[in-house]
Amino acid sequence: MFPQLRFQRARVAALGIFASASLVAAGPCDIYASGGTPCVAAHSTTRALYSSYTGPLYQVKRGSDGSTTTILPLSAGGVANAAAQDAFCAGTTCLITIIYDQSGRANHLTQAPPGGFQGPEPNGYDNLASATGAPVTLNGHKAYGVFVSPGTGYRNNNPSGIAKGDEAEGMYAIFDGTHYNGGCCFDYGNAETNSRDTGNGHMEALYFGDNTVWGSGAGSGPWIMADLENGLFSGANPKNNPADPSVSHRFLTAVLKGGPNKWAIKGANAASGSLSTYYNGPRPNASGYNPMKKEGAIILGIGGDNSVGAQGTFYEGVMTSGYPSDSTENSVQADIVAAKYATTSMTSGPALSVGSSISLRATTPGFDTRYLAHTGSAVNTQVVTSSSSGALKQQASWTVRTGLGNSACFSFESRDTPGSYLRHHNFELQLVANDGSKQYREDTTFCPQAGLSGEGSSIRVWNYPTRYLRHYSNVLYAASNGGVHTFDSATSFNDDVTWMVSSGFA
């Protein structure tokens, strides 16, 4: 029925590489279609998932005026036009408002509404992701993923064609295997249509993280598991499958498929190699999961009941009609490897040198003699000059360190309190001693970029990339450009988050 696609699929399996300027000769959804299990949802902010697709990948909204634009692939089947986003978002912040479905079924993902759990927005909706929080390259072309911080989520509660009841389906997603936590639940897949927990077996979604409340795999995680509602399952045993390994590939392929009393989990390095099967067998031996009662909504970054405690990064993913064959999934993995996902710079603007001492001066008119400093554990701005006391100069000086939570960014150690770093807590900046925890490392990591006001540097919070270091009433916050807190005010935001970097006073 699809002779050209069968040829392309064979080429994928045999060669695993492509020489096409449009990135691929056959996209993942072409391969699934040729295997008789077509995509019914296809989401990606990084590339087209069909070889002929030229439609919108995602929509962004900028903070300066609320305008939106859609981001298209550079060519049919190609990588997203990141340059168009960069131009549109220059000098302001941008959020991802829609992740378009490429399958033709209009199963788009938008801001998740409240459910069993309320989102952090005033109306209970979830946050939207920064459009710039997860830069990558595909075959050398820049693109952006979806960086999900706790509180961020996308959903479609009324999609078309998604499996219901005990119907068979498959899905895969590409995640950042180094970005995760133990919160519930970083999911992509099939969920309840009312955003509430309606019982065992009402979900079938990929999960990635190190949550151990319900189940686990080998080691300490993180693991690829299946969120089937009221349980994260790694196999038939509700508690543990030792064949499900801890995985931490920078680019991670996660695969899940399920049908009548059968399901499987697979995983791989999305940058090289082939899929490994972590589980393939009957449904979990716990009540309520055979037969399944799937409802057919689609979620990203949250649990079925809108649990919003998780974090992770999503680059692309699909859902299929029917139970894909192993050979089809192997060909899809070869296509993913051929896309050549790779890391790229997380920072821009004036360069920082690890080990150097810096001071950061505010640029807001009327406050531009003030520097980022601390008084004990409190972080604030203070007027500092060459004639200031030695103690104050020390308090306004910071040693640049390699990012404790991500080596592509930076952490800032106090000059007068060695071992203590700038850290955000409840979005207020503090000076806190290093406790060695994963959360501490992430909360003390910041990614400078060219200043939003057109000069100097703006310093983005790595694990909440919608937020920047901002002085507000001379106190330091991790602030967003408009939001629920007083310090998120859009008034003078660009000026307040722009700093001039100089050699440290001490």
Helices and strands as residue ranges (DSSP letters): H 3-15, H 28-34, E 39-44, E 58-62, E 68-71, H 82-88, E 94-99, E 109-111, E 129-130, E 135-138, E 141-144, E 146-148, E 154-156, E 169-175, E 187-191, E 204-209, E 223-227, E 232-233, E 252-259, E 262-269, E 276-281, E 297-300, E 312-321, H 326-338, E 341-343, E 357-362, E 370-375, E 378-383, H 390-395, E 398-402, E 410-414, E 420-425, E 428-433, H 438-443, E 446-450, E 457-461, E 464-472, E 475-480, G 486-488, H 493-496, E 498-503
